[in-house]
Amino acid sequence: MKNERRAQREVINYYLKVYEADSGEFLGYLADVTREGAMIQSREPIQPEHDYELRMELGEDLAGEAICLKARSIWERKERNSIFHSTGFRFTQVEEQDAPKLERLMQSYRLPVPEKRGTVVRH
């Protein structure tokens, strides 16, 4: 499958739980995120080509807020010798009030990115 990602993904350093908003079903943990989509790791496979409303509770660092994003599952795979399934989602709708929360999530929970010379920077 061709990689169509245009935005730099932010790898998350916090086990942020992701739920299906309507049912409250636990889907998995946020692994990385961009303004356009996310990857979730889960124990059970998540079927591609389905629409979801994803809900994430952002934790005390972000005042315990929740964010809800409409998304479509695009792909699913399980790496060899892994217990987790990875699923890629594309956000189909980000409400105006949730866009700043998404930015804060990316800023607060991302891992430092190492530069070529061995230094570590945060974007």
C-alpha positions in Angstrom: 0.0 0.0 0.0 1.3 3.4 -1.0 2.1 5.7 2.0 0.0 8.8 1.4 0.8 10.5 4.7 1.6 14.2 4.2 2.1 15.3 7.8 4.9 14.3 10.2 3.5 11.8 12.7 4.0 12.4 16.4 4.8 9.3 18.3 3.0 9.4 21.6 4.8 8.7 24.9 1.7 8.1 27.0 -0.8 5.2 27.0 -3.7 7.3 25.9 -6.8 5.1 25.8 -9.1 5.3 22.7 -12.8 4.4 22.9 -15.6 4.2 20.3 -17.7 7.3 21.5 -21.2 5.9 20.8 -20.8 2.5 22.5 -18.0 3.3 24.9 -16.1 0.2 23.7 -12.4 0.3 24.4 -10.5 0.1 21.0 -6.9 0.4 22.0 -4.1 2.8 22.7 -3.0 5.8 20.6 0.5 5.1 19.1 1.0 8.1 16.9 -1.0 11.0 15.6 -1.0 13.8 13.0 -3.5 16.5 12.2 -4.9 14.1 9.6 -5.0 10.8 11.3 -3.7 8.4 13.9 -2.5 4.8 14.5 -4.1 2.8 17.3 -2.6 -0.4 18.8 -5.1 -3.0 20.1 -5.3 -6.6 21.2 -8.1 -7.3 18.8 -8.1 -6.4 15.1 -10.1 -3.4 14.0 -11.7 -3.9 10.6 -10.5 -1.5 7.8 -13.0 0.7 5.9 -15.3 1.4 8.9 -16.3 4.8 10.3 -15.8 5.5 14.0 -16.2 8.4 16.4 -13.0 8.1 18.4 -13.0 9.4 22.0 -9.8 10.0 23.9 -9.6 11.3 27.5 -6.6 13.5 27.6 -5.5 13.0 31.2 -4.6 15.4 34.0 -1.8 17.1 32.0 -4.5 18.5 29.7 -7.1 19.2 32.5 -8.8 15.9 32.0 -10.5 17.0 28.8 -11.9 14.6 26.2 -11.6 14.8 22.5 -13.9 13.2 19.9 -12.9 12.8 16.3 -14.7 11.2 13.4 -12.4 8.8 11.7 -12.3 6.0 9.1 -10.1 2.9 9.6 -7.9 2.6 6.6 -5.6 -0.4 7.2 -4.9 -3.0 9.8 -1.9 -5.2 10.4 -0.2 -7.4 13.0 3.5 -7.5 13.0 5.2 -10.9 13.3 5.7 -11.9 17.0 3.6 -9.0 18.2 0.6 -9.3 20.5 -0.8 -6.0 19.2 -2.7 -5.1 16.0 -2.0 -1.7 14.5 -4.8 0.2 12.7 -4.4 3.4 10.7 -7.2 5.9 10.9 -7.8 9.0 8.8 -9.8 11.8 10.5 -12.9 12.6 8.5 -14.1 15.4 10.7 -12.4 17.4 13.4 -14.9 19.8 15.1 -13.7 23.4 15.6 -13.6 23.0 19.4 -11.5 19.8 19.1 -8.8 21.1 16.8 -6.9 23.0 19.6 -7.2 19.9 21.9 -5.7 17.8 19.1 -2.8 20.3 18.9 -2.3 20.2 22.7 -2.3 16.4 22.6 0.4 16.3 20.0 2.5 18.9 21.8 2.1 17.4 25.3 2.4 13.7 24.7 4.9 13.4 21.8 8.3 11.7 22.1 11.4 13.8 21.6 12.8 13.5 18.1 16.5 12.7 17.9 18.5 14.8 15.4 21.3 13.3 13.3 24.1 14.5 15.5 22.7 12.7 18.6 21.0 15.7 20.2 17.3 15.6 21.1 14.9 18.3 20.1 11.2 18.9 20.7 9.1 20.5 17.9 
